Amino acid sequence: MTFVRWQHTNRSTLGELLPAAIVVVPVGATEQHGPHLATGTDWILAEAVSAEAASLVHERSPRPIVLAPPVPFGASDHHLPFGGTLSLSPETLLAVLLDLARSLHADGGHRLVLVNGHGGNTGICHAAAAASTRYNLNVAHIDYWQLLPSQSPSPTPTTPAPETLPPNSPPSASPTSHGATSHGATSDGATLDGAALGGPVEDGGALGGPVEDGGALGGPVEEGRVGGVPVPGHAGEFETALMLARDPAFVAERKERLGLPSDVVVDDVGLHTAASWRRIDGYTDRPELADQATGRRWFDQLAVALGDRLLRLAEVL
């Protein structure tokens, strides 16, 4: 099937594609990423992973894939004290995402996938996805870093090519398989790995669930580890490796970082304080350990995994 970038496509072609297409909107942030990493890291990575995933799978997709321009600003108020940050309030970001959903509906679209690259946006993307059902859209929300496998085998696509659907078929009500979050006319509460598919907002919604870098109020919270590396962290080894793989020019000199202060941890509770960010100088773990080869391997694995989810979402949204 077709893969196009929205901004490269005219209104006539979009008008033909959108009724059957899934529209992917990368959502990121422009914010400080320590003294060493580009401020556009979050939106650059969300857009790059989305584009690579679509390139990998569009020929097998039963629906056209339309990649929209990234939303380059996010809920980053907790990074303002460090400088280098252009932030939207959580309320404004929610309004922006809902306006984009409303616009997609007016343009004749039915299916929206939010690919988020910033932990402070997680709850807002979840809330926006749920609320966008008011426009009769089926919506999925994916935090891209959650797709990285805990082990790191060579990336190979695993999703079989789904059956082709007629070009103007309505949104499917097929049940989903386990793990992403989406919202809309699909089966309520079903999930796909790494994306939200139609659960209530309260489980991990606007205020709930652990987030990459502490969310809108701040306070670093690590969601998981891959080979001992905090994922996603904030401007740490994970993001630095990915940016080295994209373009080493995005990464400045990194000094050895030893003796990181420990933070208070309460099991199953997200803590958000400005003091915790100050203690670590606005970035997590040890970016000096990042290397380009590992970043490329992680990027390829993320793109393959997101491509698999896009194929499945093309079936069920």
PETAKA-V895160 format. One record per pair of residues at least 6 apart in sequence whose C-alpha atoms are under 7 Angstrom apart, sorted by the first residue. I is the first residue (numbers start at 1). GAP is how many residues later the second one is. If there is no record, write none. Layout:
i = [I & I]
gap = [GAP & GAP]
//
This chain:
i = [1 & 1 & 1 & 1 & 1 & 1 & 1 & 2 & 2 & 2 & 3 & 3 & 3 & 3 & 3 & 4 & 4 & 4 & 5 & 5 & 5 & 6 & 6 & 6 & 6 & 7 & 7 & 15 & 17 & 18 & 18 & 19 & 19 & 19 & 19 & 20 & 20 & 20 & 20 & 20 & 21 & 21 & 21 & 21 & 21 & 22 & 22 & 22 & 22 & 22 & 22 & 22 & 23 & 23 & 23 & 23 & 23 & 23 & 23 & 24 & 24 & 24 & 24 & 24 & 24 & 24 & 25 & 25 & 25 & 25 & 25 & 25 & 25 & 26 & 26 & 26 & 26 & 26 & 26 & 26 & 26 & 26 & 27 & 27 & 27 & 27 & 27 & 27 & 27 & 27 & 27 & 28 & 28 & 28 & 28 & 28 & 28 & 28 & 28 & 28 & 28 & 29 & 29 & 29 & 29 & 29 & 29 & 29 & 30 & 30 & 30 & 30 & 30 & 30 & 31 & 31 & 31 & 31 & 31 & 31 & 31 & 32 & 32 & 32 & 32 & 32 & 32 & 33 & 33 & 33 & 33 & 34 & 34 & 34 & 36 & 36 & 36 & 36 & 37 & 37 & 37 & 37 & 37 & 38 & 38 & 39 & 42 & 42 & 43 & 43 & 43 & 45 & 46 & 46 & 46 & 46 & 47 & 49 & 49 & 52 & 53 & 53 & 53 & 53 & 54 & 54 & 56 & 57 & 58 & 60 & 61 & 61 & 61 & 61 & 62 & 62 & 62 & 62 & 62 & 63 & 73 & 73 & 73 & 74 & 74 & 74 & 74 & 75 & 75 & 75 & 75 & 75 & 75 & 75 & 75 & 76 & 76 & 76 & 76 & 77 & 77 & 77 & 78 & 78 & 78 & 79 & 90 & 90 & 94 & 94 & 97 & 98 & 98 & 101 & 102 & 105 & 105 & 110 & 110 & 110 & 111 & 111 & 111 & 111 & 112 & 112 & 112 & 113 & 113 & 113 & 114 & 114 & 114 & 115 & 115 & 115 & 115 & 116 & 116 & 116 & 117 & 117 & 119 & 119 & 119 & 119 & 119 & 120 & 120 & 120 & 120 & 120 & 121 & 122 & 123 & 123 & 123 & 123 & 123 & 124 & 125 & 126 & 126 & 126 & 126 & 127 & 127 & 127 & 129 & 129 & 129 & 129 & 130 & 130 & 133 & 133 & 137 & 138 & 138 & 138 & 138 & 138 & 139 & 139 & 139 & 140 & 140 & 140 & 140 & 140 & 140 & 141 & 141 & 141 & 141 & 141 & 142 & 142 & 142 & 142 & 142 & 143 & 143 & 145 & 146 & 147 & 147 & 147 & 147 & 148 & 148 & 150 & 151 & 155 & 155 & 155 & 156 & 157 & 157 & 158 & 159 & 171 & 172 & 172 & 172 & 172 & 173 & 173 & 173 & 173 & 174 & 174 & 175 & 175 & 175 & 176 & 176 & 176 & 176 & 177 & 177 & 177 & 178 & 178 & 178 & 178 & 179 & 179 & 179 & 179 & 179 & 180 & 180 & 180 & 180 & 180 & 180 & 180 & 181 & 181 & 181 & 181 & 181 & 181 & 182 & 182 & 182 & 182 & 183 & 183 & 184 & 186 & 186 & 188 & 188 & 189 & 189 & 189 & 190 & 190 & 191 & 202 & 210 & 210 & 210 & 211 & 211 & 212 & 212 & 212 & 212 & 212 & 212 & 213 & 213 & 213 & 213 & 213 & 214 & 214 & 214 & 217 & 217 & 218 & 218 & 218 & 219 & 219 & 219 & 219 & 219 & 219 & 220 & 220 & 221 & 222 & 222 & 222 & 222 & 223 & 223 & 224 & 224 & 225 & 229 & 229 & 230 & 231 & 232 & 232 & 233 & 234 & 234 & 235 & 235 & 235 & 236 & 236 & 236 & 236 & 236 & 237 & 237 & 237 & 237 & 237 & 237 & 240 & 240 & 241 & 241 & 241 & 241 & 241 & 242 & 242 & 242 & 243 & 243 & 244 & 244 & 244 & 244 & 245 & 245 & 245 & 254 & 254 & 255 & 256 & 257 & 261 & 261 & 263]
gap = [57 & 58 & 59 & 60 & 61 & 62 & 63 & 56 & 62 & 63 & 51 & 55 & 61 & 62 & 63 & 61 & 62 & 63 & 61 & 62 & 63 & 60 & 61 & 62 & 63 & 61 & 62 & 93 & 47 & 90 & 91 & 89 & 90 & 91 & 149 & 43 & 44 & 147 & 148 & 149 & 42 & 43 & 44 & 45 & 90 & 41 & 42 & 43 & 44 & 89 & 90 & 292 & 42 & 43 & 44 & 45 & 88 & 89 & 90 & 42 & 43 & 44 & 88 & 89 & 90 & 91 & 42 & 43 & 44 & 45 & 88 & 89 & 90 & 17 & 20 & 21 & 24 & 44 & 45 & 88 & 89 & 90 & 16 & 19 & 43 & 44 & 45 & 87 & 88 & 89 & 90 & 14 & 15 & 18 & 43 & 44 & 45 & 46 & 88 & 89 & 90 & 11 & 13 & 14 & 43 & 44 & 45 & 89 & 9 & 10 & 42 & 43 & 55 & 56 & 8 & 9 & 45 & 48 & 53 & 54 & 55 & 7 & 47 & 50 & 51 & 52 & 53 & 6 & 201 & 202 & 250 & 201 & 248 & 249 & 215 & 216 & 217 & 218 & 198 & 203 & 213 & 214 & 215 & 212 & 213 & 45 & 75 & 76 & 27 & 29 & 74 & 72 & 69 & 70 & 71 & 98 & 23 & 253 & 254 & 251 & 250 & 251 & 253 & 254 & 11 & 253 & 251 & 250 & 7 & 101 & 100 & 101 & 250 & 253 & 100 & 101 & 102 & 103 & 252 & 251 & 13 & 14 & 15 & 13 & 14 & 19 & 47 & 12 & 13 & 14 & 15 & 18 & 45 & 46 & 141 & 11 & 12 & 44 & 140 & 10 & 12 & 139 & 138 & 139 & 140 & 6 & 34 & 126 & 30 & 34 & 31 & 30 & 34 & 31 & 33 & 30 & 32 & 27 & 28 & 61 & 26 & 27 & 28 & 206 & 26 & 27 & 28 & 26 & 27 & 28 & 26 & 27 & 28 & 26 & 27 & 28 & 29 & 26 & 27 & 28 & 26 & 27 & 92 & 93 & 94 & 95 & 96 & 91 & 93 & 94 & 95 & 96 & 94 & 89 & 81 & 82 & 83 & 84 & 85 & 82 & 16 & 15 & 75 & 79 & 80 & 74 & 78 & 79 & 10 & 11 & 12 & 54 & 53 & 71 & 50 & 51 & 47 & 44 & 45 & 46 & 47 & 179 & 43 & 44 & 45 & 41 & 42 & 43 & 55 & 56 & 57 & 39 & 40 & 41 & 54 & 55 & 38 & 39 & 52 & 53 & 54 & 51 & 52 & 87 & 48 & 47 & 155 & 158 & 159 & 153 & 154 & 76 & 75 & 145 & 146 & 149 & 148 & 147 & 151 & 150 & 149 & 146 & 14 & 143 & 144 & 145 & 12 & 13 & 14 & 143 & 12 & 142 & 11 & 12 & 141 & 14 & 15 & 16 & 140 & 13 & 14 & 15 & 12 & 13 & 14 & 15 & 12 & 13 & 14 & 15 & 16 & 11 & 12 & 13 & 14 & 15 & 16 & 17 & 10 & 11 & 14 & 15 & 16 & 17 & 13 & 14 & 15 & 16 & 14 & 15 & 14 & 130 & 131 & 10 & 11 & 8 & 9 & 10 & 7 & 8 & 6 & 6 & 11 & 13 & 60 & 10 & 12 & 9 & 10 & 11 & 20 & 21 & 22 & 6 & 7 & 8 & 20 & 21 & 6 & 7 & 58 & 55 & 56 & 54 & 55 & 56 & 52 & 53 & 54 & 55 & 57 & 58 & 56 & 57 & 49 & 8 & 9 & 10 & 11 & 8 & 9 & 6 & 7 & 6 & 8 & 9 & 8 & 7 & 6 & 7 & 51 & 49 & 50 & 48 & 49 & 52 & 47 & 48 & 49 & 50 & 51 & 48 & 49 & 50 & 51 & 52 & 53 & 47 & 50 & 49 & 50 & 51 & 53 & 54 & 53 & 54 & 57 & 7 & 8 & 7 & 47 & 48 & 51 & 47 & 50 & 51 & 33 & 34 & 33 & 32 & 29 & 18 & 19 & 13]
//
